[in-house]
Amino acid sequence: MFYFISRKFYDQFKYGILTDKTNKLLKNNVYTFDVDIQMSKRQFKDLIETAFSVKITSVNSYVKSSKYYRSNNFEGMKKYYKRMFIKLNDLETIPFFSCL
């Protein structure tokens, strides 16, 4: 099943998010991921549905803007990222998060 997805999609997918807020969302069957800025909702939905064999009911996303910071003699900008929220059917789970 993993062989049919192009390598390009796996490069755009970064990681799943596990924080206090996202653990509360897991109870409502909402999963959170950080992805590449250029990835669309449709691409992400197709990637997750084929990789984990689940049906997604909704996909929400937002782009976190970068911040300016200064530390001692160094100053710069923090990177910005795109975060995706997916909601699954009530009976389905993603195996990676099911152990939590």
N, C-alpha and C positions, 0 to 999 in steps of 0.2 A: 504494500500500500504506500509506503514512503517513497518508493522508487518512481512513482508517476508525477511527483511534484518537482518542479525545476529547482535547481540549486539557488537560483536568484531569490526565491521566496524565503528560503532558510537563512540567507544572509541578511535579509531585511528584518526578520523576527529576532528580537533581542532576548527577552526573558520575561518570566511571569513575576508578578509583584505580590509579596506577602507582607503586609503590614497590619496593624490593628484594624484600620478601616476596611481594608480589603477582606480580612477574615470575617468581619460582620457581613460583608456583601456575599461571601461564599454561602452563608446560610440561606440567602435568597437565590442561590444558583447563578450568581454573577461573578465572572472571572475577569481578572485584570492583567494586562500585558503591556510592556513597552515595546514599541516597534519603530522602524525607520520612519523618518519624516515623510518620505515619498510614497509610503505604502497606503493604498486606499482601503476603505472599509470593505469593498467587494473582494479585493485580493486577500485581505485578512480572513474574511469569512470563508472563502474557498479553501484557504490554507488550513484553517482549524477543522473545518468539516471533513476534509479528506485525511488529514493526519490523525485525528482522534475518533473518526466515525461517529460524530454527534450532529444533531440538528440545532442550529442557532436560531433563536427567535428574534433577537435584536442586537445591533452593534452600535455603540456610542463611542465617540472619541473626542479628544481635545489635545491641543498643542500647548505645552508648557513653555512659556517664553524664557529667554536667558536672563540671567541676573549679573549685575556688575558686582565684583567683590574686590577687597583689598586686604592683604595680609602682610604685615611688616613692610618689606620693600617690594613686594610682588603684587601686582594688580592685574585683573583680567576679567573674562566673562565666563560664567558657567554655561555648559552646553544646554541647548533646548532639546526636547524630545516629544514624541507623540505617544499618548497613552490610550489604549483601546479597552473598552468594557464590553464583554459579550454576555448575553443571557441565554441559557440553555433551557430546554424543556425540563419539567419537574422530575422526570424519571431518569434523566441522563446526567452523567458526571464526566469530568476529565480525569483520567487515571492518575496523572501527576499530582493533582490536588486532593484526591479522594482520601489520602492517608492523614489529612489534617483534621 
